[in-house]
């Protein structure tokens, strides 16, 4: 089964996009993140599901019930989960989308830094899991009390260490060399297919950046606008800091493929530059002006996303 992503693509941009795609391909490596994580829920046996269905006078085929094996709210488990979240966030924040599900594009010049950071996170997870293992008996005893007759010790591994892990690899994004020896025609066809994938990756990156910026500026503009009764809305500092982080990430990852998008990002950066959340809270005139300026940027971004010619990108399902 395939997912169709509608993505903007203008005929007048074709030459620029192809050139940028070739540059992106020469400067990037595909990177795939693997997270190994234990399941914390298990379906009940048919006998227990039948008992549950009888309780509600329901058909067993219409009931799906599972039991929670471990308390994921335990501080030690939360610490491990936090490291997993950091790893996924770092992977996504330092890469661009790619046409293959589960694969993203990493600038080759960043590979050494990426390796160091991911290795550090992998070690952090190992430390967190070691701590969690020290509470494992406690968590099992809690489960025994919570689950009652549903508890089954065979549901639990002897130790947790091997059930958690962070790994990554670099799948090839180029045709294999041996194909050239077998059939130059097939090799050239694969080269064209790979080139098209990087053109699609640029389209996906442009759309992802535009949609994220539109959401961020729209949220902040809405928070800065007065309520219907003229009262000031509450907004968190993160409404501003998230935008600043976006600008930094866009600057690092931007592939300079669309001048209009670059201009819209620059305009949003100019509006926010030097503005602190506290000053926006205390200065009504400034707050209204920023809200108005950001709303105009949001409208331009929405128009950019809506009005551009579109074509379908096929993404193979997992």
MARMIPA-997295 format. One line per field, with one value per atom (N, C-alpha, C): residue number from 1; residue in three letters; x, y, z. Coordinates in steps of 0.02 Angstrom, whole numbers. Atoms other than C-alpha are relative to their C-alpha. Example, Ala and Ser with C-alpha at 12.3 -4.5 7.8 and 13.67 -1.06 7.14 Angstrom:
BEGIN
seq 1/1/1/2/2/2
type ALA/ALA/ALA/SER/SER/SER
x 45/615/45/-42/684/-39
y -59/-225/60/-59/-53/55
z 0/390/0/-3/357/37
This chain:
BEGIN
seq 1/1/1/2/2/2/3/3/3/4/4/4/5/5/5/6/6/6/7/7/7/8/8/8/9/9/9/10/10/10/11/11/11/12/12/12/13/13/13/14/14/14/15/15/15/16/16/16/17/17/17/18/18/18/19/19/19/20/20/20/21/21/21/22/22/22/23/23/23/24/24/24/25/25/25/26/26/26/27/27/27/28/28/28/29/29/29/30/30/30/31/31/31/32/32/32/33/33/33/34/34/34/35/35/35/36/36/36/37/37/37/38/38/38/39/39/39/40/40/40/41/41/41/42/42/42/43/43/43/44/44/44/45/45/45/46/46/46/47/47/47/48/48/48/49/49/49/50/50/50/51/51/51/52/52/52/53/53/53/54/54/54/55/55/55/56/56/56/57/57/57/58/58/58/59/59/59/60/60/60/61/61/61/62/62/62/63/63/63/64/64/64/65/65/65/66/66/66/67/67/67/68/68/68/69/69/69/70/70/70/71/71/71/72/72/72/73/73/73/74/74/74/75/75/75/76/76/76/77/77/77/78/78/78/79/79/79/80/80/80/81/81/81/82/82/82/83/83/83/84/84/84/85/85/85/86/86/86/87/87/87/88/88/88/89/89/89/90/90/90/91/91/91/92/92/92/93/93/93/94/94/94/95/95/95/96/96/96/97/97/97/98/98/98/99/99/99/100/100/100/101/101/101/102/102/102/103/103/103/104/104/104/105/105/105/106/106/106/107/107/107/108/108/108/109/109/109/110/110/110/111/111/111/112/112/112/113/113/113/114/114/114/115/115/115/116/116/116/117/117/117/118/118/118/119/119/119/120/120/120/121/121/121/122/122/122/123/123/123/124/124/124/125/125/125/126/126/126/127/127/127/128/128/128/129/129/129/130/130/130/131/131/131/132/132/132/133/133/133/134/134/134/135/135/135/136/136/136/137/137/137/138/138/138/139/139/139/140/140/140/141/141/141/142/142/142/143/143/143/144/144/144/145/145/145/146/146/146/147/147/147/148/148/148/149/149/149/150/150/150/151/151/151/152/152/152/153/153/153/154/154/154/155/155/155/156/156/156/157/157/157/158/158/158/159/159/159/160/160/160/161/161/161/162/162/162/163/163/163/164/164/164/165/165/165/166/166/166/167/167/167/168/168/168/169/169/169/170/170/170/171/171/171/172/172/172/173/173/173/174/174/174/175/175/175/176/176/176/177/177/177/178/178/178/179/179/179/180/180/180/181/181/181/182/182/182/183/183/183/184/184/184/185/185/185/186/186/186/187/187/187/188/188/188/189/189/189/190/190/190/191/191/191/192/192/192/193/193/193/194/194/194/195/195/195/196/196/196/197/197/197/198/198/198/199/199/199/200/200/200/201/201/201/202/202/202/203/203/203/204/204/204/205/205/205/206/206/206/207/207/207/208/208/208/209/209/209/210/210/210/211/211/211/212/212/212/213/213/213/214/214/214/215/215/215/216/216/216/217/217/217/218/218/218/219/219/219/220/220/220/221/221/221/222/222/222/223/223/223/224/224/224/225/225/225/226/226/226/227/227/227/228/228/228/229/229/229/230/230/230/231/231/231/232/232/232/233/233/233/234/234/234/235/235/235/236/236/236/237/237/237/238/238/238/239/239/239/240/240/240/241/241/241/242/242/242/243/243/243/244/244/244/245/245/245/246/246/246/247/247/247/248/248/248/249/249/249/250/250/250/251/251/251/252/252/252/253/253/253/254/254/254/255/255/255/256/256/256/257/257/257/258/258/258/259/259/259/260/260/260/261/261/261/262/262/262/263/263/263/264/264/264/265/265/265/266/266/266/267/267/267/268/268/268/269/269/269/270/270/270/271/271/271/272/272/272/273/273/273/274/274/274/275/275/275/276/276/276/277/277/277/278/278/278/279/279/279/280/280/280/281/281/281/282/282/282/283/283/283/284/284/284/285/285/285/286/286/286/287/287/287/288/288/288/289/289/289/290/290/290/291/291/291/292/292/292/293/293/293/294/294/294/295/295/295/296/296/296/297/297/297/298/298/298/299/299/299/300/300/300/301/301/301/302/302/302/303/303/303/304/304/304/305/305/305/306/306/306/307/307/307/308/308/308/309/309/309/310/310/310/311/311/311/312/312/312/313/313/313/314/314/314/315/315/315/316/316/316/317/317/317/318/318/318
type UNK/UNK/UNK/UNK/UNK/UNK/UNK/UNK/UNK/UNK/UNK/UNK/UNK/UNK/UNK/UNK/UNK/UNK/UNK/UNK/UNK/UNK/UNK/UNK/UNK/UNK/UNK/UNK/UNK/UNK/UNK/UNK/UNK/UNK/UNK/UNK/UNK/UNK/UNK/UNK/UNK/UNK/UNK/UNK/UNK/UNK/UNK/UNK/UNK/UNK/UNK/UNK/UNK/UNK/UNK/UNK/UNK/UNK/UNK/UNK/UNK/UNK/UNK/UNK/UNK/UNK/UNK/UNK/UNK/UNK/UNK/UNK/UNK/UNK/UNK/UNK/UNK/UNK/UNK/UNK/UNK/UNK/UNK/UNK/UNK/UNK/UNK/UNK/UNK/UNK/UNK/UNK/UNK/UNK/UNK/UNK/UNK/UNK/UNK/UNK/UNK/UNK/UNK/UNK/UNK/UNK/UNK/UNK/UNK/UNK/UNK/UNK/UNK/UNK/UNK/UNK/UNK/UNK/UNK/UNK/UNK/UNK/UNK/UNK/UNK/UNK/UNK/UNK/UNK/UNK/UNK/UNK/UNK/UNK/UNK/UNK/UNK/UNK/UNK/UNK/UNK/UNK/UNK/UNK/UNK/UNK/UNK/UNK/UNK/UNK/UNK/UNK/UNK/UNK/UNK/UNK/UNK/UNK/UNK/UNK/UNK/UNK/UNK/UNK/UNK/UNK/UNK/UNK/UNK/UNK/UNK/UNK/UNK/UNK/UNK/UNK/UNK/UNK/UNK/UNK/UNK/UNK/UNK/UNK/UNK/UNK/UNK/UNK/UNK/UNK/UNK/UNK/UNK/UNK/UNK/UNK/UNK/UNK/UNK/UNK/UNK/UNK/UNK/UNK/UNK/UNK/UNK/UNK/UNK/UNK/UNK/UNK/UNK/UNK/UNK/UNK/UNK/UNK/UNK/UNK/UNK/UNK/UNK/UNK/UNK/UNK/UNK/UNK/UNK/UNK/UNK/UNK/UNK/UNK/UNK/UNK/UNK/UNK/UNK/UNK/UNK/UNK/UNK/UNK/UNK/UNK/UNK/UNK/UNK/UNK/UNK/UNK/UNK/UNK/UNK/UNK/UNK/UNK/UNK/UNK/UNK/UNK/UNK/UNK/UNK/UNK/UNK/UNK/UNK/UNK/UNK/UNK/UNK/UNK/UNK/UNK/UNK/UNK/UNK/UNK/UNK/UNK/UNK/UNK/UNK/UNK/UNK/UNK/UNK/UNK/UNK/UNK/UNK/UNK/UNK/UNK/UNK/UNK/UNK/UNK/UNK/UNK/UNK/UNK/UNK/UNK/UNK/UNK/UNK/UNK/UNK/UNK/UNK/UNK/UNK/UNK/UNK/UNK/UNK/UNK/UNK/UNK/UNK/UNK/UNK/UNK/UNK/UNK/UNK/UNK/UNK/UNK/UNK/UNK/UNK/UNK/UNK/UNK/UNK/UNK/UNK/UNK/UNK/UNK/UNK/UNK/UNK/UNK/UNK/UNK/UNK/UNK/UNK/UNK/UNK/UNK/UNK/UNK/UNK/UNK/UNK/UNK/UNK/UNK/UNK/UNK/UNK/UNK/UNK/UNK/UNK/UNK/UNK/UNK/UNK/UNK/UNK/UNK/UNK/UNK/UNK/UNK/UNK/UNK/UNK/UNK/UNK/UNK/UNK/UNK/UNK/UNK/UNK/UNK/UNK/UNK/UNK/UNK/UNK/UNK/UNK/UNK/UNK/UNK/UNK/UNK/UNK/UNK/UNK/UNK/UNK/UNK/UNK/UNK/UNK/UNK/UNK/UNK/UNK/UNK/UNK/UNK/UNK/UNK/UNK/UNK/UNK/UNK/UNK/UNK/UNK/UNK/UNK/UNK/UNK/UNK/UNK/UNK/UNK/UNK/UNK/UNK/UNK/UNK/UNK/UNK/UNK/UNK/UNK/UNK/UNK/UNK/UNK/UNK/UNK/UNK/UNK/UNK/UNK/UNK/UNK/UNK/UNK/UNK/UNK/UNK/UNK/UNK/UNK/UNK/UNK/UNK/UNK/UNK/UNK/UNK/UNK/UNK/UNK/UNK/UNK/UNK/UNK/UNK/UNK/UNK/UNK/UNK/UNK/UNK/UNK/UNK/UNK/UNK/UNK/UNK/UNK/UNK/UNK/UNK/UNK/UNK/UNK/UNK/UNK/UNK/UNK/UNK/UNK/UNK/UNK/UNK/UNK/UNK/UNK/UNK/UNK/UNK/UNK/UNK/UNK/UNK/UNK/UNK/UNK/UNK/UNK/UNK/UNK/UNK/UNK/UNK/UNK/UNK/UNK/UNK/UNK/UNK/UNK/UNK/UNK/UNK/UNK/UNK/UNK/UNK/UNK/UNK/UNK/UNK/UNK/UNK/UNK/UNK/UNK/UNK/UNK/UNK/UNK/UNK/UNK/UNK/UNK/UNK/UNK/UNK/UNK/UNK/UNK/UNK/UNK/UNK/UNK/UNK/UNK/UNK/UNK/UNK/UNK/UNK/UNK/UNK/UNK/UNK/UNK/UNK/UNK/UNK/UNK/UNK/UNK/UNK/UNK/UNK/UNK/UNK/UNK/UNK/UNK/UNK/UNK/UNK/UNK/UNK/UNK/UNK/UNK/UNK/UNK/UNK/UNK/UNK/UNK/UNK/UNK/UNK/UNK/UNK/UNK/UNK/UNK/UNK/UNK/UNK/UNK/UNK/UNK/UNK/UNK/UNK/UNK/UNK/UNK/UNK/UNK/UNK/UNK/UNK/UNK/UNK/UNK/UNK/UNK/UNK/UNK/UNK/UNK/UNK/UNK/UNK/UNK/UNK/UNK/UNK/UNK/UNK/UNK/UNK/UNK/UNK/UNK/UNK/UNK/UNK/UNK/UNK/UNK/UNK/UNK/UNK/UNK/UNK/UNK/UNK/UNK/UNK/UNK/UNK/UNK/UNK/UNK/UNK/UNK/UNK/UNK/UNK/UNK/UNK/UNK/UNK/UNK/UNK/UNK/UNK/UNK/UNK/UNK/UNK/UNK/UNK/UNK/UNK/UNK/UNK/UNK/UNK/UNK/UNK/UNK/UNK/UNK/UNK/UNK/UNK/UNK/UNK/UNK/UNK/UNK/UNK/UNK/UNK/UNK/UNK/UNK/UNK/UNK/UNK/UNK/UNK/UNK/UNK/UNK/UNK/UNK/UNK/UNK/UNK/UNK/UNK/UNK/UNK/UNK/UNK/UNK/UNK/UNK/UNK/UNK/UNK/UNK/UNK/UNK/UNK/UNK/UNK/UNK/UNK/UNK/UNK/UNK/UNK/UNK/UNK/UNK/UNK/UNK/UNK/UNK/UNK/UNK/UNK/UNK/UNK/UNK/UNK/UNK/UNK/UNK/UNK/UNK/UNK/UNK/UNK/UNK/UNK/UNK/UNK/UNK/UNK/UNK/UNK/UNK/UNK/UNK/UNK/UNK/UNK/UNK/UNK/UNK/UNK/UNK/UNK/UNK/UNK/UNK/UNK/UNK/UNK/UNK/UNK/UNK/UNK/UNK/UNK/UNK/UNK/UNK/UNK/UNK/UNK/UNK/UNK/UNK/UNK/UNK/UNK/UNK/UNK/UNK/UNK/UNK/UNK/UNK/UNK/UNK/UNK/UNK/UNK/UNK/UNK/UNK/UNK/UNK/UNK/UNK/UNK/UNK/UNK/UNK/UNK/UNK/UNK/UNK/UNK/UNK/UNK/UNK/UNK/UNK/UNK/UNK/UNK/UNK/UNK/UNK/UNK/UNK/UNK/UNK/UNK/UNK/UNK/UNK/UNK/UNK/UNK/UNK/UNK/UNK/UNK/UNK/UNK/UNK/UNK/UNK/UNK/UNK/UNK/UNK/UNK/UNK/UNK/UNK/UNK/UNK/UNK/UNK/UNK/UNK/UNK/UNK/UNK/UNK/UNK/UNK/UNK/UNK/UNK/UNK/UNK/UNK/UNK/UNK/UNK/UNK/UNK/UNK/UNK/UNK/UNK/UNK/UNK/UNK/UNK/UNK/UNK/UNK/UNK/UNK/UNK/UNK/UNK/UNK/UNK/UNK/UNK/UNK/UNK/UNK/UNK/UNK/UNK/UNK/UNK/UNK/UNK/UNK/UNK/UNK/UNK/UNK/UNK
x 43/0/44/-40/66/-38/29/37/17/-12/17/6/-10/90/-6/6/32/53/-55/184/7/-5/212/60/-55/315/-17/14/321/45/-39/377/58/-52/476/59/-53/577/39/-27/625/76/-73/803/35/-30/843/-6/12/767/46/-44/865/72/-68/1027/9/-3/989/-2/5/943/67/-66/1111/49/-44/1199/-17/22/1095/24/-21/1135/75/-72/1322/22/-19/1321/-32/39/1204/9/2/1195/-67/62/1038/17/-12/1024/-67/60/900/10/-4/865/-40/34/820/-5/11/743/-26/23/730/-32/38/598/-48/44/502/-73/72/314/-20/21/232/-72/69/60/-3/9/3/-74/70/-164/-17/22/-263/-12/16/-287/-73/69/-446/-48/43/-515/-16/11/-490/-40/39/-557/-74/70/-714/-32/26/-736/-16/12/-718/-60/57/-841/-66/60/-967/-21/16/-954/-42/36/-1019/-52/48/-1132/17/-24/-1027/28/-31/-965/76/-73/-784/37/-35/-738/-4/7/-792/39/-36/-682/75/-73/-495/27/-22/-417/72/-69/-236/16/-22/-144/66/-61/-8/50/-48/147/43/-44/252/-29/22/216/48/-44/289/6/-6/262/54/-55/399/57/-54/541/56/-54/669/-21/24/561/-6/6/526/68/-67/713/23/-18/739/-40/42/593/23/-25/665/60/-58/827/-23/27/729/-28/29/635/55/-56/799/32/-32/870/-42/44/719/0/1/715/65/-65/901/5/-1/885/-41/44/739/23/-19/808/63/-63/972/1/5/910/-59/54/795/-42/42/647/23/-17/672/-60/57/556/-12/7/590/-23/23/488/55/-49/602/71/-66/749/0/-7/809/70/-63/953/42/-48/1105/56/-57/1235/63/-60/1398/49/-45/1494/-20/25/1386/3/3/1412/41/-41/1552/-34/36/1452/-61/58/1299/20/-24/1398/15/-18/1464/-62/61/1294/-43/41/1202/33/-36/1337/-8/10/1320/-70/69/1131/-8/4/1153/29/-30/1267/-46/47/1141/-57/54/1006/24/-27/1117/3/-3/1145/-70/68/959/-32/27/914/32/-33/1043/-34/36/958/-70/67/788/3/-8/851/4/-5/889/-68/68/703/-46/42/643/-41/37/596/-57/52/502/-58/52/407/-41/35/364/-46/42/300/-61/57/192/-50/44/124/-40/33/84/-60/54/-21/-55/48/-104/-42/33/-146/-39/36/-204/6/0/-256/28/-27/-196/76/-73/-15/28/-34/98/75/-72/284/35/-32/324/-6/5/272/62/-55/432/67/-67/610/39/-41/745/32/-30/827/-19/25/791/52/-53/960/-5/1/940/-63/64/764/0/-4/818/62/-59/933/-13/1/972/54/-48/1055/-17/12/1072/46/-41/1137/-9/0/1169/-15/18/1072/23/-24/1135/-55/46/1052/26/-28/1149/-7/4/1135/64/-60/1254/45/-49/1413/-5/1/1391/-53/53/1234/26/-29/1340/32/-32/1435/-51/52/1277/-39/41/1177/5/-4/1224/-69/66/1044/-37/32/977/33/-36/1112/-22/20/1066/-73/69/883/-4/-2/922/27/-27/1025/-54/55/875/-51/48/763/25/-28/880/0/1/893/-70/69/704/-18/13/700/27/-28/812/-38/44/703/-62/58/556/18/-22/657/1/-1/680/-71/70/493/-27/24/457/30/-32/583/-31/30/511/-69/68/335/2/-4/385/21/-21/476/-56/54/332/-58/56/200/18/-20/299/2/-3/333/-70/69/150/-34/29/97/29/-32/224/-20/18/187/-74/71/1/-17/12/6/19/-22/106/-45/44/-2/-67/64/-159/6/-11/-85/10/-13/-33/-61/60/-202/-44/43/-324/-61/60/-473/-60/61/-650/-20/18/-673/57/-56/-508/53/-48/-417/61/-62/-237/2/-5/-214/66/-60/-88/40/-41/58/66/-61/212/62/-62/392/17/-17/405/-29/29/293/50/-52/440/63/-63/586/-6/9/512/13/-13/517/74/-72/696/38/-31/745/-13/15/658/46/-44/757/71/-68/921/4/1/873/-7/9/815/65/-64/980/50/-47/1077/-18/22/973/-26/30/905/42/-35/948/-4/1/918/-33/33/797/-58/58/658/9/-14/689/-59/59/511/-6/2/515/55/-54/684/-19/20/611/-52/51/461/30/-34/572/40/-39/685/-45/47/533/-25/22/470/56/-57/645/8/-8/653/-52/54/485/15/-12/539/67/-68/721/2/-9/765/-60/61/589/2/3/577/-72/68/422/-26/22/415/-19/16/418/-65/63/275/-59/54/174/-15/7/204/-14/8/191/-58/59/16/10/-10/65/47/-47/213/-33/34/107/-47/47/-25/36/-38/104/30/-31/195/-54/54/30/-23/21/-20/52/-53/149/5/-5/152/-60/60/-26/9/-12/28/48/-46/173/-37/38/55/-44/42/-64/42/-44/81/23/-21/142/-57/57/-32/-15/10/-49/53/-55/121/-13/13/69/-60/63/-103/4/3/-70/50/-50/83/-26/19/58/24/-15/60/6/-3/110/6/1/102/68/-60/247/-23/18/230/50/-43/298/-21/13/313/-15/17/227/51/-48/329/-15
y -59/0/61/-60/174/60/-63/345/53/-52/490/67/-66/655/51/-52/805/53/-45/917/52/-53/1086/-10/8/1083/41/-45/1221/-16/12/1197/49/-50/1359/-12/15/1288/-63/66/1126/-1/0/1169/13/-16/1246/-59/56/1097/-59/55/970/14/-19/1065/-6/4/1079/-73/71/894/-35/30/846/22/-24/955/-35/33/882/-72/70/706/-7/4/742/18/-25/823/-39/33/705/-75/73/529/-18/24/432/-30/28/388/-25/32/272/-14/10/265/-61/60/103/6/-1/107/-68/64/-57/13/-18/-47/-57/56/-178/21/-13/-190/-2/-3/-142/-21/26/-211/-68/66/-386/-17/19/-451/-54/51/-554/-66/66/-739/0/4/-790/-11/13/-852/65/-62/-683/50/-44/-591/-19/23/-699/24/-22/-656/75/-72/-470/14/-10/-483/-16/19/-571/54/-53/-429/54/-53/-308/-29/32/-435/14/-15/-412/-63/55/-529/5/0/-580/28/-26/-537/76/-72/-359/33/-25/-342/-11/5/-308/30/-22/-298/-22/16/-292/19/-17/-284/38/-41/-159/-36/40/-254/40/-42/-112/69/-68/56/49/-45/176/68/-64/321/-2/5/256/45/-46/385/-32/34/258/-15/14/210/65/-66/393/26/-23/428/-34/35/295/27/-27/361/69/-67/537/-4/8/476/-20/19/392/61/-60/554/48/-43/651/-26/29/530/12/-11/542/74/-72/732/22/-19/748/-24/28/635/42/-39/734/72/-71/905/14/-10/877/-33/33/793/27/-20/823/-62/58/713/-31/36/582/-42/34/484/-69/65/319/9/-4/301/-25/20/292/20/-22/368/75/-71/547/15/-19/644/42/-33/697/30/-30/819/-38/40/724/36/-38/863/-4/5/832/-71/70/644/-14/13/648/24/-28/760/-44/43/651/-65/62/494/10/-14/573/10/-14/636/-61/60/476/-52/47/372/20/-24/481/-16/16/458/-75/73/270/-19/14/269/24/-25/376/-48/48/250/-62/59/107/13/-18/198/2/-5/235/-69/68/53/-39/33/-6/21/-24/103/-31/30/39/-73/70/-139/-9/3/-101/5/-5/-65/-53/48/-211/-44/42/-324/39/-43/-179/9/-10/-148/-64/64/-333/-12/8/-337/46/-46/-184/-28/28/-269/-59/58/-425/24/-26/-319/31/-34/-219/-49/44/-363/-57/54/-490/-66/64/-650/5/-9/-576/-2/-1/-575/-68/62/-702/16/-15/-701/-15/17/-779/57/-59/-613/44/-45/-536/-34/25/-560/0/3/-601/68/-67/-431/43/-47/-276/23/-29/-233/-12/17/-324/23/-20/-257/73/-70/-76/12/-16/-1/56/-51/142/-17/14/101/43/-37/187/-27/22/146/48/-45/228/-40/39/139/37/-29/168/39/-40/305/7/1/264/-70/67/121/-39/40/-24/-1/-2/-22/-62/61/-202/3/-5/-151/28/-29/-52/-54/54/-209/-48/45/-312/31/-33/-185/75/-74/-3/32/-29/28/1/3/-31/48/-45/66/72/-68/227/13/-7/196/10/-8/177/68/-67/337/53/-47/430/-6/9/354/31/-30/406/76/-73/581/27/-21/594/-1/4/541/61/-59/684/63/-55/804/0/6/738/19/-17/757/76/-73/942/26/-19/961/-12/17/873/47/-44/981/70/-65/1142/2/0/1093/-8/10/1033/64/-63/1196/51/-50/1302/-15/18/1205/12/-10/1210/74/-72/1396/30/-26/1431/-16/18/1337/41/-36/1425/74/-70/1602/9/-4/1567/-7/10/1505/62/-58/1653/60/-55/1778/-6/11/1701/15/-12/1709/75/-71/1890/43/-38/1945/2/-7/2009/-45/40/1908/40/-34/1948/57/-52/2050/50/-46/2142/-21/23/2041/-29/27/1984/-75/73/1800/-20/26/1697/-39/41/1627/-16/24/1530/27/-22/1581/-43/47/1427/22/-24/1513/43/-40/1629/-42/39/1511/-54/51/1378/31/-34/1505/13/-13/1553/-64/65/1369/-20/16/1347/39/-40/1491/-28/28/1415/-66/64/1244/10/-14/1316/25/-26/1407/-56/56/1246/-49/53/1132/25/-26/1247/-16/20/1189/54/-58/1360/-17/22/1285/45/-41/1414/70/-68/1601/30/-28/1644/-26/28/1525/31/-31/1595/70/-68/1771/1/2/1723/-18/17/1642/60/-59/1796/54/-51/1909/-18/21/1807/9/-9/1810/74/-72/2000/24/-22/2021/-19/26/1916/22/-15/1971/50/-43/2045/5/-4/2020/-54/46/1940/-12/16/1853/50/-45/1968/68/-65/2126/-3/8/2058/-2/1/2030/69/-64/2204/59/-56/2310/-15/14/2312/18/-22/2410/-46/46/2298/-66/64/2143/2/-6/2204/4/-7/2252/-66/64/2085/-49/45/1991/14/-19/2088/-21/17/2062/-75/73/1876/-28/22/1855/8/-11/1927/-54/53/1803/-66/63/1660/-4/-1/1713/-12/9/1721/-73/70/1548/-46/41/1474/7/-11/1553/-36/35/1484/-74/72/1310/-18/15/1321/11/-22/1408/-33/29/1317/-62/62/1182/-59/56/1011/-64/67/834/-50/52/671/-30/36/593/-66/66/407/-21/26/347/-72/70/161/-12/13/100/-46/42/14/-74
z 0/0/0/5/-42/26/-22/31/-51/49/-89/36/-27/-32/-56/51/-132/15/-13/-151/-55/48/-235/-46/48/-394/-61/56/-525/-59/60/-705/-6/7/-696/48/-49/-551/-18/15/-637/-3/8/-688/66/-64/-519/48/-46/-427/-17/21/-530/22/-20/-499/76/-73/-313/23/-18/-307/-9/11/-381/55/-53/-253/66/-61/-111/2/4/-170/12/-8/-175/71/-66/-2/57/-52/91/1/-8/158/32/-31/198/68/-67/383/27/-26/467/74/-72/653/20/-25/742/76/-73/916/21/-28/1009/68/-60/1145/18/-18/1244/-1/-5/1232/74/-71/1396/8/-3/1353/-34/29/1313/-1/6/1251/51/-48/1375/-36/28/1349/-21/23/1261/59/-58/1427/37/-35/1510/-43/43/1358/1/-3/1365/65/-64/1549/-3/5/1510/-45/45/1365/36/-37/1478/48/-48/1603/-32/36/1472/-48/44/1385/-74/68/1227/-32/37/1091/6/-11/1117/-60/60/937/-5/0/972/57/-59/1126/-9/1/1127/64/-67/1299/10/-15/1353/72/-68/1517/-4/-2/1560/45/-37/1612/47/-41/1681/8/-13/1758/-35/38/1628/32/-35/1748/54/-49/1862/-22/19/1867/-41/36/1806/-72/68/1657/-39/33/1618/-22/18/1617/-64/62/1484/-59/53/1383/-22/16/1392/-48/44/1311/-70/66/1172/-36/31/1140/-24/21/1134/-64/59/1006/-62/57/892/-19/14/909/-33/29/871/-73/68/718/-48/43/648/-7/1/693/-40/36/602/-68/64/445/-40/44/298/-18/19/245/-65/61/112/-20/28/2/31/-32/93/72/-69/254/48/-49/406/-16/21/312/-8/9/316/-27/32/236/48/-44/337/-42/35/273/19/-13/256/46/-43/340/74/-69/495/26/-20/502/63/-59/630/63/-57/746/16/-9/718/35/-31/763/74/-70/923/43/-39/980/9/-5/941/44/-44/1025/73/-68/1179/25/-19/1179/11/-9/1158/68/-66/1311/56/-50/1406/11/-6/1367/38/-36/1426/75/-71/1591/31/-25/1609/9/-3/1574/57/-57/1700/66/-60/1831/3/2/1775/19/-18/1791/76/-72/1972/34/-28/1998/-30/37/1892/46/-47/2037/32/-30/2114/-48/50/1953/-10/7/1938/60/-60/2118/-4/8/2081/-50/51/1926/29/-31/2027/42/-41/2146/-44/43/2006/-41/48/1891/32/-34/2018/-38/35/1928/-70/68/1763/-2/-2/1821/-20/21/1737/-4/-2/1778/-65/64/1610/-51/45/1529/5/-14/1597/-14/12/1536/65/-60/1662/15/-8/1633/-60/49/1532/-52/40/1457/-75/71/1291/-36/31/1262/-24/19/1240/-44/39/1112/-50/52/993/-50/53/828/-61/62/660/-54/56/488/-58/57/321/-63/60/182/-63/62/7/-35/40/-95/-71/67/-253/-30/30/-379/14/-13/-343/-61/55/-448/-45/40/-502/-55/49/-596/-66/61/-718/-42/36/-764/-30/24/-783/-57/51/-882/7/-2/-916/-6/7/-967/66/-65/-800/50/-45/-709/-12/16/-799/21/-22/-763/76/-72/-578/20/-14/-582/-7/11/-652/56/-54/-520/65/-60/-381/-4/9/-453/14/-11/-453/74/-72/-271/37/-33/-221/-20/18/-320/44/-44/-220/72/-67/-60/10/-3/-98/8/-5/-126/70/-66/38/53/-48/132/-2/7/62/33/-27/109/76/-72/282/36/-30/320/-1/6/256/47/-44/352/73/-70/514/17/-13/500/4/-1/460/66/-64/616/57/-54/726/1/2/667/13/-12/667/73/-72/846/39/-37/908/-15/18/812/37/-35/888/74/-71/1063/15/-10/1041/-13/14/975/62/-58/1105/-5/-1/1158/-24/25/1102/47/-48/1261/10/-6/1235/50/-50/1367/-34/27/1342/9/-5/1303/31/-31/1398/-53/44/1298/35/-31/1347/-36/31/1315/-60/54/1204/-67/63/1075/-38/31/1042/-12/6/1075/-54/52/959/-69/64/817/-9/5/856/-16/15/856/-72/70/689/-47/43/613/-2/-3/671/-39/35/604/-76/71/438/-30/25/420/-10/5/450/-56/45/341/-67/61/207/-61/61/32/-54/46/-49/-66/62/-173/-20/16/-164/30/-22/-154/38/-33/-105/72/-68/44/43/-37/95/23/-17/91/56/-52/197/68/-63/328/25/-20/328/28/-24/351/70/-66/499/51/-45/575/17/-12/554/50/-44/642/73/-68/792/28/-22/799/58/-58/968/45/-41/1038/54/-56/1208/21/-20/1274/51/-53/1425/-28/30/1319/-39/36/1214/48/-50/1371/29/-35/1441/-46/47/1283/-49/41/1206/-73/69/1051/-38/32/1014/-14/9/1040/-59/56/918/-67/62/788/-22/17/797/-23/20/788/-71/67/632/-52/47/548/-10/6/586/-38/36/521/-75/71/354/-27/21/346/-5/1/389/-63/59/249/-63/58/125/-5/-1/178/-22/20/162/-74/72/-9/-41/34/-60/-4/-2/-7/-43/34/-87/-76/69/-252/-46/44/-315/-35/34/-447/41/-42/-367/-41/30/-412/57/-52/-318/10/-19/-226/31/-26/-196/53/-53/-30/14/-13/-8/73/-70/150/31/-36/283/-10
